[in-house]
Amino acid sequence: MELRHSSQSIIDDTLINLRVLNEHVLTYKDTESGQIPNLRIQDLVKGRTQEVDDVETLLNNEEVIKSACQAFKDLLSVMSSFGGEEVIEI
């Protein structure tokens, strides 16, 4: 059996994956109608300015973003194992 991939196919797959990851929502904002996306990976890549009224809010926002980034890192780690096989002995 032979599996062939053209370089264009690999490039297309990579671009699709990057676009999907760029759209990944890290944090949400509460509104009257529910939660809406607030911060995405693409916002971190491009840079984003946020103004706050006090240091406590700044520190809280920083902790929320750090936690969301750690969760995203964990997600990437899990995603890297997709397509493989994992055997768990019990």
C-alpha angles and dihedrals in degrees: 000000000000129000118199129189123182117221088243090056091052091047091048091050091049093050091049091050092048092050091050092048092047089057093051109124115229100178138014133214122222116233134170090266096046137273123335129186111273108171128023133182089255089059090058092046094049095036128244134211121219125187120204135183099230145014093250091060090046092053092045092050091048091053092049092051093046090050092048091050091051090051089050090050089052090050091052090051091054091045091054089064094055114116093029132090127253121191118201114193118211 
